[in-house]
Amino acid sequence: MWTLLLLACGPRSGPDTPSPPTGPVMEQSQGEAADLAAARAFSASRPLYEQPLDEGALPDTGSLSAAACGACHVDHFADWQRSTHARAWTDAQLQAELTKSGNRWLCLNCHSPLRVQQDLLAIGLVDGDVERPRLVANPDFDPDLRAEGVTCAGCHVRQGVIHGPGHPGRSAPHAVKADPAYASGALCLRCHQAEVTYPGKGFACAFDTGATWAAGPAAAAGQGCVDCHMQTTTRAVAVGGPLRSVAQHGFPGSGIPKSADHQPVDFAPGLDLEAVWQGPTVTVRSINARAGHSLPTGDPERWVALRLTFTDAAGAPTGEPWTRRIGQTWRWWPEAERLADDRLPAGGRLEDRVPVPEGAVAATLIAESHRLSAETAAYHKLEDIPRMIETHRLHLTPGSAAP
């Protein structure tokens, strides 16, 4: 997700105050073919994560919709419906952030990546300013398909051809091009490895999941995105097909729902949490045991919060709670800049020794995974969306260890 200026957004004044950008520029159509050619030429000049995917002609299934795929690929469709990919466009946080800047065209290329999912196509920039795109209307825009976010075709259709990992010796009712990229997870990095800041801009794209994975032990061992986020199960690929080992399509991640009615696929948290109470000290160990990349990853505003509290013999709180924040710290104004990075690398661990307050006879250690702060949610008027989940709750007494 492109992270925009969120909190330090008060107006500035004075002689050094830069003039705000005038915003996107709608261009007069030069004809559908010319507009599309201009959009393709501009797209080719940009990084992958700033390019819409050109689906080309319809595949021989006759449709790009997830429901059409789901008519045969029933289980895959059910997986995807629970995924965050299916909510990449409708996510309330994204929709709020899209109103804050003229850089909307950038965000669409990962949140609704097919060209046909985008109502407007960028054909250039005014003075190279990403907040002043030159836009033309997309005559092929499909609003229903846009609502599907990262839909089946966004990963599997290229220039009118359905791509996939391929199953030797098996035939499908539609053409499928076998592509090794689907086994490697290379497709994921188009959006999940997208790092860029813009001089003078209060927003950035800071997805470095691919880079932190590449630097860690999982990559060295040959383990990629699909090994964790598309775990295998035994079932038919399509209705009436034979049972075989296939990849699930729920794409589990942090486990934080995108909305009150969203139930993500179950997934063990990457964090392991241990605590030992010995004498006057509780030792807390935080371990990135399962994530093959930095933890947390994705949106730079995500963080893990640890909180250790103590109670006395009457069950009343005693002493000050101990807390730790695991995540990044950014400054968004006057331009985006990462100030600190306290995430756990793959396989990394932290050890904290916390003094036990006088009179304490019990302690509780809680870990929470956060999507955005209460302040950010209030700024965007998103107080009602899920913002965090509890991942661990450990109970301790003197001389004990947990888990």
For each residue, the residues with C-beta under 8 A, 3 or more apart:
1: 93 94 97 107 111 298 299
2: 97 103 106 107 203 204 205
3: 6 97 203 204 205 206 299 300 301 330 332 336
4: 97 100 101 103 202 203 332
5: 8 9 100 101 202 203 332 333
6: 3 9 301 332 376 379 380
7: 332 375 376 379
8: 5 202 331 332 333
9: 5 6 333 379
10:
11:
12: 17
13: 17
14: 17
15:
16:
17: 12 13 14
18: 200
19:
20:
21: 102 129 131 132
22: 25 132
23: 102 131 132
24: 102 104 105 120 131 132 133 134 135
25: 22 126 132 133 134 135
26: 120 135 136 137
27: 30 123 134 135 136
28:
29: 32 34 35 136 137
30: 27 34 35 38 136
31: 34 35
32: 29 35 36 139
33: 36 37
34: 29 30 31 37 38
35: 29 30 31 32 38 39 121 123 136 137 139
36: 32 33 39 40 121
37: 33 34 40 41
38: 30 34 35 41 42 123 124 136
39: 35 36 42 43 52 115 121 122 123 136
40: 36 37 43 44 54
41: 37 38 44 45 123
42: 38 39 45 46 122 123 124
43: 39 40 46 50 51 52 54 122
44: 40 41 51
45: 41 42
46: 42 43 50 51
47: 50 51 194 196
48: 51 190
49: 109 110 190 191 193 194 196 205 207
50: 43 46 47 106 109
51: 43 44 46 47 48 109
52: 39 43 108 109 113 114 115 117 118 121
53: 109 113 114 115 154 158
54: 40 43 115 159
55: 64 114 115 116 153 157 158 159 160
56: 157 158 159 160 161
57: 159 160
58: 61 62 63 64 160
59: 62 64 153 157 160 161 162 174 175
60: 162 174 175
61: 58 68 69 162 174
62: 58 59 68
63: 58 68 69
64: 55 58 59 68 114 116 142 145 151 152 153 157
65: 68 69 144 145 148 151 153
66: 69 70 77 80 81 86 148 151 152 153
67: 70 71 77
68: 61 62 63 64 65 71
69: 61 63 65 66 72 73 76 77 152 153
70: 66 67 73 74 76 77 78 80
71: 67 68 74
72: 69 173 238 239
73: 69 70 76 77 152 237 238
74: 70 71 77 78 238 239
75: 78 79 235 236
76: 69 70 73 79 80 152 237 246 249
77: 66 67 69 70 73 74 80 81 152
78: 70 74 75 81 82
79: 75 76 82 83 248 249 250 265
80: 66 70 76 77 83 85 86 151 152 249 250 251
81: 66 77 78 86
82: 78 79 86 250 262 263 264 265
83: 79 80 86 87 249 250 251 252 264 265
84: 87 88 91 251 253 258 264
85: 80 88 149 150 151 251
86: 66 80 81 82 83 148 149 150 151
87: 83 84 90 91 149 258 259 262
88: 84 85 91 94 110 111 112 149 150
89: 94 111 112 117 146 147 148 149
90: 87 95 147 149 258
91: 84 87 88 94 95 111 149 258 259
92: 95 96 258 259 382 385
93: 1 96 97 371 372 380 382 385
94: 1 88 89 91 97 98 107 111
95: 90 91 92 98 99
96: 92 93 99 100 380 381 382
97: 1 2 3 4 93 94 100 107 380
98: 94 95 104 107
99: 95 96
100: 4 5 96 97 203
101: 4 5 104 131 202 203
102: 21 23 24 130 131 132 133
103: 2 4 106 107 130 131 201 203
104: 24 98 101 107 108
105: 24 108 109 118 120 122 133 135
106: 2 50 103 109 130 205
107: 1 2 94 97 98 103 104 110 111
108: 52 104 105 111 112 113 117 118
109: 49 50 51 52 53 105 106 113 191
110: 49 88 107 113 150 190 191 194
111: 1 88 89 91 94 107 108 149 150
112: 88 89 108 117 118 146 148 149 150
113: 52 53 108 109 110 117 150 154 191
114: 52 53 55 64 117 118 145 151 153 154 157
115: 39 52 53 54 55 118 121 138 140
116: 55 64 138 140 141 142 145
117: 52 89 108 112 113 114 141 142 145 146 148 151 154
118: 52 105 108 112 114 115 121 138 141 146
119: 137 138 141 143 146
120: 24 26 105 135 136 137 138
121: 35 36 39 52 115 118 135 136 137 138
122: 39 42 43 105 125 133 134 135
123: 27 35 38 39 41 42 134 135 136
124: 38 42 133 134
125: 122 128 129 130 132 133 134
126: 25 129 132 133 134
127: 132
128: 125
129: 21 125 126 132
130: 102 103 106 125 133 198 201
131: 21 23 24 101 102 103 201
132: 21 22 23 24 25 102 125 126 127 129
133: 24 25 102 105 122 124 125 126 130
134: 24 25 27 122 123 124 125 126
135: 24 25 26 27 105 120 121 122 123
136: 26 27 29 30 35 38 39 120 121 123
137: 26 29 35 119 120 121 141
138: 115 116 118 119 120 121 141
139: 32 35
140: 115 116
141: 116 117 118 119 137 138 146
142: 64 116 117 145 146
143: 119 146 147
144: 65 147 148
145: 64 65 114 116 117 142 148 151 153
146: 89 112 117 118 119 141 142 143 149
147: 89 90 143 144
148: 65 66 86 89 112 117 144 145 151
149: 85 86 87 88 89 90 91 111 112 146 154
150: 85 86 88 110 111 112 113 154 155
151: 64 65 66 80 85 86 114 117 145 148 154
152: 64 66 69 73 76 77 80 155 156 157
153: 55 59 64 65 66 69 114 145 156 157
154: 53 113 114 117 149 150 151 157
155: 150 152 187
156: 152 153 162 163 164
157: 55 56 59 64 114 152 153 154 160 161 162 163
158: 53 55 56 161 163 177
159: 54 55 56 57
160: 55 56 57 58 59 157
161: 56 59 157 158 175 177
162: 59 60 61 156 157 174 175 176 177
163: 156 157 158 176 177 178 179 181 182
164: 156 176 177 178 179 182
165: 178 179 180 182 183 247
166: 176 177 178 179
167: 170 237 244
168:
169:
170: 167 241
171:
172: 175 176 238
173: 72
174: 59 60 61 162
175: 59 60 161 162 172
176: 162 163 164 166 172
177: 158 161 162 163 164 166
178: 163 164 165 166
179: 163 164 165 166 182
180: 165 183 184
181: 163 184 186 187
182: 163 164 165 179 187 226
183: 165 180 226
184: 180 181 224 226
185: 188 189 224 225 226 227
186: 181 189
187: 155 181 182 190
188: 185 191 192 209 210 225 226 229
189: 185 186 192 193 209 210 225
190: 48 49 110 187 193 194
191: 49 109 110 113 188 194 207
192: 188 189 207 209 210 225 298
193: 49 189 190 207 208 209 210 211
194: 47 49 110 190 191 205 207
195: 205 206 207 208 211
196: 47 49 204 205
197: 201 204 206 335 336 337
198: 130 201 203 204 335 336
199: 335
200: 18 334 335
201: 103 130 131 197 198 204 335 336
202: 4 5 8 101 332 333 334 335 336
203: 2 3 4 5 100 101 103 198 332 336
204: 2 3 196 197 198 201 300 330 336
205: 2 3 49 106 194 195 196
206: 3 195 197 299 300 328 330 338
207: 49 191 192 193 194 195 210 297 298 299
208: 193 195 211 212 294 297
209: 188 189 192 193 212 213 293 294 297 298
210: 188 189 192 193 207 213 214 293
211: 193 195 208 214 215
212: 208 209 215 216 293 294 297 343 345 346
213: 209 210 216 218 219 224 225 292 293 346
214: 210 211 219
215: 211 212 219 345 346
216: 212 213 219 220 292 293 345 346 347
217: 220 221 292 346 347
218: 213 221 223 224 227 292 293 346
219: 213 214 215 216 222 223 224 292
220: 216 217
221: 217 218
222: 219
223: 218 219 227 228 292
224: 184 185 213 218 219 227
225: 185 188 189 192 213 228 229 230
226: 182 183 184 185 188 229 230 247
227: 185 218 223 224 230 231 292
228: 223 225 231 290 291 292
229: 188 225 226 251 252 253
230: 225 226 227 247 248 249 251
231: 227 228 247 248
232: 245 246 247 248
233: 245 246 248
234: 243 244 245 246
235: 75 243 244 246
236: 75 239 240 241 242 243 244
237: 73 76 167 241 244 246
238: 72 73 74 172 241
239: 72 74 236
240: 236
241: 170 236 237 238 244
242: 236
243: 234 235 236
244: 167 234 235 236 237 241
245: 232 233 234
246: 76 232 233 234 235 237
247: 165 226 230 231 232
248: 79 230 231 232 233 265
249: 76 79 80 83 230
250: 79 80 82 83 264 265
251: 80 83 84 85 229 230 265
252: 83 229 255 264 265 266 267
253: 84 229 264 267 298
254: 296 298 302 369 371 389
255: 252 264 266 267 269 369 389 391
256: 264 369 370 371 386 387 388 389
257: 260 262 263 264 386 389
258: 84 87 90 91 92 262 385 386
259: 87 91 92 262 385 386
260: 257 384 385 386
261:
262: 82 87 257 258 259 386
263: 82 257
264: 82 83 84 250 252 253 255 256 257 267
265: 79 82 83 248 250 251 252
266: 252 255
267: 252 253 255 264
268: 290
269: 255 290 367 369 391 392
270: 288 289 290 291 295
271: 286 287 288 289 290 291 295 304 344 367 391 392
272: 285 286 287 288 289 290
273: 284 285 286 287 306 365 367 392 394 403
274: 284 285 287 401 402 403
275: 282 283 284 285 308 363 365 394 396 401 402
276: 282 283 400 401
277: 281 282 356 363 396 397 398 399 400 401
278: 281 282 283 399
279: 356 398
280: 355 356
281: 277 278 353 354 355 356
282: 275 276 277 278 308 353 354 356 363 365 396
283: 275 276 278 351 352 353 354
284: 273 274 275 306 308 322 324 350 351 352 353 354 365
285: 272 273 274 275 349 350 351
286: 271 272 273 304 306 324 326 344 349 350 351 352 367
287: 271 272 273 274 344 348 349 350
288: 270 271 272 291 294 295 344 345 346 347 348 349
289: 270 271 272 347
290: 228 268 269 270 271 272
291: 228 270 271 288 294 295 297 344 346
292: 213 216 217 218 219 223 227 228 346
293: 209 210 212 213 216 218 297 346
294: 208 209 212 288 291 297 343 344 345 346
295: 270 271 288 291 304 326 343 344 346
296: 254 302 303 304 326 327 343 369
297: 207 208 209 212 291 293 294 302 343
298: 1 192 207 209 253 254 302
299: 1 3 206 207 302 371 372
300: 3 204 206 327 328 330 338
301: 3 6 327 328 330 371 372 373 376
302: 254 296 297 298 299 327 369 370 371 372
303: 296 325 326 327 328 370
304: 271 286 295 296 325 326 327 367 368 369 370 391
305: 323 324 325 326 367 368 370 388
306: 273 284 286 322 323 324 325 326 365 366 367
307: 321 322 323 365 366 368
308: 275 282 284 321 322 323 354 363 364 365 366
309: 317 321 322 363 364 366
310: 317 318 319 321 356 357 360 362 363
311: 315 316 317 318 360 361 362 363 364
312: 315 316 317 318 359 360 361
313: 359 361
314:
315: 311 312
316: 311 312
317: 309 310 311 312 321
318: 310 311 312 357 358 359 360
319: 310 356 357 358 360
320: 357
321: 307 308 309 310 317
322: 284 306 307 308 309 352 354
323: 305 306 307 308
324: 284 286 305 306 350 352
325: 303 304 305 306 342
326: 286 295 296 303 304 305 306 342 343 344 350
327: 296 300 301 302 303 304 342 343 370
328: 206 300 301 303 338 340 341 342 343
329: 338 339 340 341 342
330: 3 204 206 300 301 336 337 338 339
331: 8 336 337 339
332: 3 4 5 6 7 8 202 203 335 336
333: 5 8 9 202
334: 200 202
335: 197 198 199 200 201 202 332
336: 3 197 198 201 202 203 204 330 331 332
337: 197 330 331
338: 206 300 328 329 330 341
339: 329 330 331
340: 328 329
341: 328 329 338
342: 325 326 327 328 329
343: 212 294 295 296 297 326 327 328
344: 271 286 287 288 291 294 295 326 348 349 350
345: 212 215 216 288 294 348
346: 212 213 215 216 217 218 288 291 292 293 294 295
347: 216 217 288 289
348: 287 288 344 345
349: 285 286 287 288 344
350: 284 285 286 287 324 326 344
351: 283 284 285 286
352: 283 284 286 322 324
353: 281 282 283 284
354: 281 282 283 284 308 322
355: 280 281
356: 277 279 280 281 282 310 319 360 363 398
357: 310 318 319 320 360
358: 318 319
359: 312 313 318
360: 310 311 312 318 319 356 357 363
361: 311 312 313 397 398
362: 310 311 395 396 397
363: 275 277 282 308 309 310 311 356 360 395 396 397
364: 308 309 311 393 394 395 396
365: 273 275 282 284 306 307 308 392 393 394 396 402
366: 306 307 308 309 390 392 393 394
367: 269 271 273 286 304 305 306 390 391 392 393
368: 304 305 307 388 389 390 391
369: 254 255 256 269 296 302 304 388 389 391
370: 256 302 303 304 305 327 373 387 388
371: 93 254 256 299 301 302 386 387 388
372: 93 299 301 302 376 377 382 387
373: 301 370 376 377 387
374: 377 378 383 387
375: 7 378 379
376: 6 7 301 372 373 379 380 382
377: 372 373 374 380 382 383 385 387
378: 374 375 381 382 383
379: 6 7 9 375 376
380: 6 93 96 97 376 377
381: 96 378
382: 92 93 96 372 376 377 378 385
383: 374 377 378
384: 260
385: 92 93 258 259 260 377 382
386: 256 257 258 259 260 262 371 389
387: 256 370 371 372 373 374 377
388: 256 305 368 369 370 371
389: 254 255 256 257 368 369 386
390: 366 367 368 393
391: 255 269 271 304 367 368 369
392: 269 271 273 365 366 367
393: 364 365 366 367 390
394: 273 275 364 365 366 402 403
395: 362 363 364 402
396: 275 277 282 362 363 364 365 400 401 402
397: 277 361 362 363 400
398: 277 279 356 361
399: 277 278
400: 276 277 396 397
401: 274 275 276 277 396
402: 274 275 365 394 395 396
403: 273 274 394
